[in-house]
Amino acid sequence: MPGTGPALPVVVPGSSVASTAPVVPAPRVVSLPPGFVLVEVGRYRFMCEPVDQDAVRSGVALVAPTTRPTTMPADLMSRLSERQDELVKQIVKDLALSDDTKPRALFEERLIPMMRRLGTIDTRSPMVYLVTTRKRLIVLLKSGAWSDPALYYNRAADDVAFDLALTINPERDFDDTLVPVLYDDQDDAETRQRTLVGVVQTTDRELTQYASTSATLAVHLSFVALVGDDVIKPMKFKLDQDWFGMGMIGVLASKYTSQITGVPQENVISAMTNENPRAPVRASSIDLLNPVAPQDLNPRFARPYIDALGRRATQVVYDWVKQVGDENVTKTLTSLQSTPAADGPALVARIREITGADLTSKLGAEKLK
């Protein structure tokens, strides 16, 4: 069964979630050290000295398959394709759009291509394994004969430091990421094989989770962009109305995301609104009808304040939607698009008039007990 999925962001109306990809450089390719050969086995790539080729191939054969979550890019691409027509119709209805041009383009020009690109991890890993001894690697770096941005030779310690951060950008082809598999000179063949298998299996697990998280987040942020840029932003809510826009973005994006990931919407909302006990600003302390203007915030607490406001707004709107149903959400959005509310209290009155729900008591700051 799907879990709760990764923690998902709350996005402020007007904040940018790019709907078109920026110009990006060509993917980085790891260079082959002098005297080494490239060994490709299935989806794996290894750089090793010629004498180690057979040992690498036999070691890879012992790598156990990684358990895969149900939110891998291939899974999401399949669901996107299967549910596209149904979900596009739902989005058009929910958002009171005049036609399906933008949601359909979101699927065909953004979401499905991104999942296809992320899915290439299954056929060709972006990881390139450097198989050698620590001593040999130090000689390579120390001599200047070869280098890689992920490696740093520490002259004081006469040792190698690694920076193995993996970054996957679903908007472009992946950079190669170097992963050292280092032996000690005295290691026997069995120890070397065990080291190789261990590094590859650990990396596979991490890469699988990273791909799943990246795919889920890409889907969520794409729906955030659609709702935020095409519906909420043009409505130009005032400061004391922003809570409604923020909440609608979170609730609708989570609704559509859950239908693609298989993660229940309440779990997605929980991930979005979950508050760290050490958060510097508590969501319950914020008065949604009387928020602090961004320019008046202490720069140190501006981001935590906006995050807390977003968590509170998302929870309030989610509870309201559960109470009044999707049709009343569409009626409310349509009414506000046609005749904007003058201010926050007028917005609350409009919501009460259309749906019968009075949110007044839900919006003020909670008193400390």
C-alpha positions as CSV (number, residue, x, y, z in Angstrom):
1,M,0.0,0.0,0.0
2,P,1.3,3.5,-0.7
3,G,2.5,5.5,2.3
4,T,2.2,9.1,3.1
5,G,4.7,10.1,0.5
6,P,7.3,12.9,0.8
7,A,6.6,16.1,2.7
8,L,5.1,18.5,0.2
9,P,5.4,22.3,0.1
10,V,2.7,24.9,0.7
11,V,3.0,27.5,-2.1
12,V,2.1,31.2,-1.6
13,P,-0.1,32.8,-4.3
14,G,2.2,34.7,-6.6
15,S,5.3,32.7,-5.7
16,S,6.9,31.2,-8.8
17,V,6.6,27.5,-9.7
18,A,7.9,27.7,-13.3
19,S,5.5,26.3,-15.8
20,T,8.1,26.5,-18.6
21,A,11.6,25.0,-18.3
22,P,14.5,27.5,-18.2
23,V,17.5,27.1,-20.5
24,V,19.8,24.5,-18.9
25,P,23.3,23.3,-19.7
26,A,24.1,20.0,-21.2
27,P,24.3,17.1,-18.7
28,R,27.7,16.6,-17.1
29,V,29.6,13.5,-18.2
30,V,32.2,11.9,-15.8
31,S,35.6,11.6,-17.5
32,L,37.5,8.3,-17.6
33,P,40.8,8.3,-15.6
34,P,43.9,7.5,-17.5
35,G,44.6,3.8,-17.6
36,F,41.0,2.9,-16.7
37,V,38.3,1.3,-18.8
38,L,34.6,1.7,-18.9
39,V,32.6,-1.4,-18.0
40,E,28.9,-1.4,-18.7
41,V,26.7,-4.2,-17.2
42,G,23.0,-3.7,-17.8
43,R,22.0,-0.3,-16.4
44,Y,25.3,0.0,-14.5
45,R,28.6,1.8,-15.5
46,F,31.9,1.2,-13.8
47,M,35.3,2.8,-14.3
48,C,38.1,0.4,-13.3
49,E,41.6,-0.8,-14.3
50,P,41.6,-3.6,-17.0
51,V,42.7,-6.2,-14.4
52,D,39.5,-5.6,-12.4
53,Q,37.0,-6.0,-15.3
54,D,36.0,-9.6,-14.6
55,A,35.7,-9.0,-10.8
56,V,33.4,-6.1,-11.5
57,R,31.2,-8.2,-13.8
58,S,30.9,-11.1,-11.4
59,G,30.2,-8.7,-8.5
60,V,27.3,-7.0,-10.3
61,A,25.7,-10.3,-10.8
62,L,25.3,-10.6,-7.0
63,V,23.5,-7.3,-6.6
64,A,20.0,-8.0,-5.3
65,P,17.0,-6.2,-6.8
66,T,15.8,-3.1,-4.8
67,T,12.3,-3.0,-3.4
68,R,10.4,-0.4,-5.3
69,P,7.6,1.9,-4.0
70,T,4.5,2.2,-6.0
71,T,5.3,5.8,-6.8
72,M,8.2,5.3,-9.2
73,P,8.2,7.4,-12.4
74,A,7.1,4.5,-14.5
75,D,4.1,4.0,-12.2
76,L,3.1,7.6,-12.3
77,M,3.5,7.9,-16.0
78,S,1.2,4.9,-16.4
79,R,-1.4,6.5,-14.2
80,L,-1.1,9.9,-15.9
81,S,-1.8,8.2,-19.3
82,E,-4.7,6.1,-18.0
83,R,-6.4,8.9,-16.0
84,Q,-5.6,11.9,-18.2
85,D,-9.0,12.4,-19.8
86,E,-10.9,11.8,-16.6
87,L,-8.7,14.1,-14.5
88,V,-8.6,16.9,-17.2
89,K,-12.5,16.9,-17.1
90,Q,-12.4,17.1,-13.3
91,I,-9.9,20.0,-13.3
92,V,-12.0,22.0,-15.9
93,K,-15.1,21.5,-13.7
94,D,-13.4,22.2,-10.4
95,L,-11.6,25.4,-11.6
96,A,-14.5,26.6,-13.8
97,L,-12.1,26.8,-16.8
98,S,-13.5,27.8,-20.2
99,D,-11.8,24.8,-21.9
100,D,-9.3,22.0,-21.3
101,T,-6.3,23.5,-23.2
102,K,-4.1,24.3,-20.2
103,P,-4.7,21.1,-18.1
104,R,-4.3,18.9,-21.2
105,A,-1.1,20.7,-22.0
106,L,0.1,20.1,-18.5
107,F,-0.3,16.4,-19.0
108,E,1.0,16.1,-22.5
109,E,3.8,18.7,-22.5
110,R,5.0,18.6,-19.0
111,L,4.0,15.7,-16.7
112,I,4.2,12.7,-19.0
113,P,7.6,13.9,-20.5
114,M,9.0,14.5,-17.0
115,M,8.0,11.0,-15.8
116,R,9.4,9.4,-19.0
117,R,12.7,11.2,-18.4
118,L,12.8,10.2,-14.7
119,G,12.0,6.7,-15.7
120,T,15.3,6.4,-17.6
121,I,16.8,5.6,-14.2
122,D,15.5,2.1,-14.7
123,T,17.4,1.6,-17.9
124,R,20.5,3.6,-17.4
125,S,21.6,4.7,-13.9
126,P,23.1,8.2,-13.7
127,M,25.6,6.8,-11.2
128,V,29.1,6.0,-12.5
129,Y,31.1,3.8,-10.1
130,L,34.9,4.4,-9.8
131,V,36.4,1.1,-8.7
132,T,39.9,1.3,-7.4
133,T,42.1,1.4,-4.3
134,R,42.2,4.5,-2.1
135,K,45.9,4.7,-2.6
136,R,45.6,4.6,-6.4
137,L,42.9,7.3,-6.3
138,I,45.1,9.6,-4.1
139,V,47.9,9.2,-6.6
140,L,45.6,10.2,-9.5
141,L,44.3,13.3,-7.7
142,K,47.7,14.3,-6.3
143,S,49.4,14.1,-9.6
144,G,46.7,16.2,-11.3
145,A,46.3,13.5,-14.0
146,W,42.6,13.3,-13.4
147,S,40.0,15.1,-11.3
148,D,36.2,15.2,-10.6
149,P,34.1,17.8,-8.8
150,A,32.8,15.2,-6.4
151,L,36.3,14.4,-5.1
152,Y,38.8,16.6,-3.1
153,Y,42.3,15.7,-2.2
154,N,43.1,16.9,1.3
155,R,46.9,17.5,1.3
156,A,47.1,18.0,5.0
157,A,45.6,14.6,5.7
158,D,46.9,13.0,2.4
159,D,43.4,11.6,1.9
160,V,40.4,12.0,-0.3
161,A,37.1,13.6,0.7
162,F,33.8,13.1,-1.2
163,D,30.9,15.2,-2.1
164,L,28.4,12.8,-3.4
165,A,25.2,14.9,-3.5
166,L,22.8,13.6,-6.1
167,T,20.6,16.1,-7.9
168,I,17.9,14.9,-10.3
169,N,16.2,17.6,-12.4
170,P,13.1,16.2,-14.1
171,E,13.3,19.1,-16.6
172,R,16.5,17.8,-18.3
173,D,18.8,14.8,-18.9
174,F,20.7,13.7,-15.8
175,D,24.2,14.6,-14.9
176,D,26.6,11.7,-14.3
177,T,27.2,11.3,-10.5
178,L,30.5,9.7,-9.4
179,V,30.3,7.0,-6.7
180,P,33.7,5.7,-5.4
181,V,34.1,2.0,-4.6
182,L,37.4,2.0,-2.7
183,Y,39.4,-0.9,-1.6
184,D,42.5,-1.2,0.6
185,D,45.5,-2.7,-1.1
186,Q,45.5,-5.7,1.3
187,D,41.8,-6.6,0.7
188,D,41.4,-10.0,-0.8
189,A,39.0,-10.8,-3.7
190,E,36.1,-11.7,-1.5
191,T,36.3,-8.5,0.6
192,R,36.5,-6.4,-2.6
193,Q,33.5,-8.1,-4.1
194,R,31.6,-7.6,-0.8
195,T,32.5,-3.9,-0.9
196,L,31.4,-3.5,-4.5
197,V,28.0,-5.2,-4.0
198,G,27.4,-3.3,-0.8
199,V,28.1,0.1,-2.4
200,V,25.9,-0.7,-5.4
201,Q,23.0,-2.0,-3.4
202,T,23.0,1.0,-1.0
203,T,23.2,3.4,-3.9
204,D,20.4,1.6,-5.7
205,R,18.1,1.9,-2.6
206,E,18.9,5.6,-2.3
207,L,18.5,6.3,-6.0
208,T,15.1,4.4,-6.0
209,Q,13.8,6.5,-3.1
210,Y,15.2,9.7,-4.7
211,A,13.5,8.9,-8.0
212,S,10.2,8.2,-6.3
213,T,10.3,11.4,-4.2
214,S,11.3,13.5,-7.2
215,A,8.5,12.1,-9.4
216,T,5.9,12.7,-6.7
217,L,7.1,16.2,-6.0
218,A,7.2,17.0,-9.7
219,V,3.6,16.0,-10.1
220,H,2.5,18.0,-7.0
221,L,4.3,21.1,-8.0
222,S,2.9,20.9,-11.6
223,F,-0.6,20.9,-10.2
224,V,0.4,23.7,-7.8
225,A,1.5,25.8,-10.8
226,L,-1.7,25.1,-12.7
227,V,-4.0,26.1,-9.9
228,G,-1.9,28.9,-8.7
229,D,-0.9,30.6,-11.9
230,D,-4.1,30.0,-13.9
231,V,-6.7,30.4,-11.3
232,I,-5.6,31.9,-8.0
233,K,-3.1,34.5,-9.1
234,P,-5.4,36.2,-11.6
235,M,-8.0,36.7,-8.8
236,K,-5.6,39.1,-7.0
237,F,-6.6,38.4,-3.5
238,K,-5.8,41.1,-0.9
239,L,-3.5,40.4,2.1
240,D,-6.4,39.4,4.4
241,Q,-7.7,37.1,1.7
242,D,-4.5,35.3,0.8
243,W,-5.3,32.5,3.2
244,F,-8.1,31.4,0.9
245,G,-5.8,31.3,-2.2
246,M,-3.1,29.5,-0.4
247,G,-5.5,26.9,0.9
248,M,-7.2,26.4,-2.4
249,I,-3.8,25.8,-4.1
250,G,-2.8,23.2,-1.5
251,V,-6.1,21.4,-1.4
252,L,-6.7,21.2,-5.1
253,A,-3.1,20.3,-5.9
254,S,-3.2,17.6,-3.3
255,K,-6.5,16.3,-4.7
256,Y,-5.1,15.8,-8.2
257,T,-1.7,14.5,-6.9
258,S,-3.4,11.8,-4.8
259,Q,-5.2,10.5,-7.9
260,I,-1.8,10.0,-9.7
261,T,0.3,8.8,-6.8
262,G,-2.3,6.6,-5.1
263,V,-1.6,8.3,-1.8
264,P,-4.9,9.3,-0.1
265,Q,-5.5,13.0,-0.1
266,E,-5.7,13.2,3.7
267,N,-2.2,11.8,3.8
268,V,-0.9,14.4,1.3
269,I,-2.6,17.1,3.4
270,S,-1.0,15.7,6.5
271,A,2.4,15.8,4.9
272,M,1.8,19.4,3.9
273,T,0.5,20.7,7.2
274,N,2.6,18.6,9.6
275,E,4.4,21.0,12.0
276,N,7.8,20.4,13.4
277,P,7.6,20.9,17.2
278,R,10.6,23.1,17.0
279,A,9.1,25.4,14.3
280,P,9.9,29.0,15.2
281,V,6.4,30.1,14.2
282,R,3.3,28.1,15.1
283,A,0.5,27.9,12.6
284,S,-2.0,28.2,15.5
285,S,-0.6,31.6,16.4
286,I,-1.5,33.2,13.1
287,D,-4.6,35.3,12.6
288,L,-5.5,34.6,8.9
289,L,-7.7,37.6,8.7
290,N,-5.0,39.9,10.1
291,P,-1.7,38.6,8.8
292,V,1.5,40.5,9.0
293,A,2.4,42.1,5.7
294,P,5.6,40.6,4.1
295,Q,7.4,43.9,4.3
296,D,6.8,44.2,8.1
297,L,8.2,40.8,8.9
298,N,11.5,40.3,10.6
299,P,13.7,38.9,7.8
300,R,14.8,36.1,10.1
301,F,11.3,34.9,10.6
302,A,9.7,35.8,7.2
303,R,10.0,32.3,5.7
304,P,8.9,30.4,8.9
305,Y,5.9,32.8,9.2
306,I,4.8,32.3,5.6
307,D,5.2,28.5,5.9
308,A,3.1,28.5,9.1
309,L,0.5,30.7,7.5
310,G,0.4,28.2,4.6
311,R,0.0,25.2,6.9
312,R,-2.9,26.9,8.7
313,A,-4.6,28.1,5.5
314,T,-4.4,24.7,3.9
315,Q,-5.8,22.9,6.9
316,V,-8.7,25.4,7.2
317,V,-9.6,25.2,3.5
318,Y,-9.3,21.4,3.5
319,D,-11.7,21.1,6.5
320,W,-14.1,23.5,4.7
321,V,-14.0,21.5,1.4
322,K,-14.8,18.3,3.3
323,Q,-17.7,20.0,5.0
324,V,-19.3,21.7,1.9
325,G,-18.3,19.4,-1.0
326,D,-16.5,20.0,-4.4
327,E,-19.5,21.6,-6.1
328,N,-19.6,24.4,-3.5
329,V,-15.9,25.0,-4.1
330,T,-16.6,25.6,-7.8
331,K,-19.5,27.9,-7.0
332,T,-17.3,29.9,-4.6
333,L,-14.5,30.3,-7.1
334,T,-16.9,31.2,-9.9
335,S,-18.5,33.9,-7.7
336,L,-15.2,35.4,-6.7
337,Q,-14.0,35.5,-10.3
338,S,-17.1,37.2,-11.3
339,T,-17.4,39.6,-8.4
340,P,-14.3,39.9,-6.1
341,A,-14.9,40.3,-2.4
342,A,-13.8,43.6,-1.0
343,D,-11.7,42.3,1.9
344,G,-11.2,39.4,4.2
345,P,-14.5,39.7,6.2
346,A,-16.4,40.1,2.9
347,L,-14.8,36.9,1.6
348,V,-15.9,35.1,4.7
349,A,-19.4,36.4,4.3
350,R,-19.4,35.3,0.6
351,I,-18.3,31.8,1.6
352,R,-21.1,31.7,4.2
353,E,-23.7,33.0,1.8
354,I,-22.8,30.4,-0.9
355,T,-22.0,27.3,1.1
356,G,-23.6,27.9,4.5
357,A,-20.3,27.5,6.3
358,D,-19.1,30.2,8.7
359,L,-15.3,30.1,8.9
360,T,-14.9,33.1,11.2
361,S,-14.0,31.0,14.3
362,K,-11.5,29.0,12.3
363,L,-9.4,32.0,11.1
364,G,-8.3,33.8,14.2
365,A,-5.2,33.1,16.2
366,E,-5.7,30.5,18.9
367,K,-5.2,31.6,22.5
368,L,-2.5,30.0,24.5
369,K,-3.8,27.6,27.1
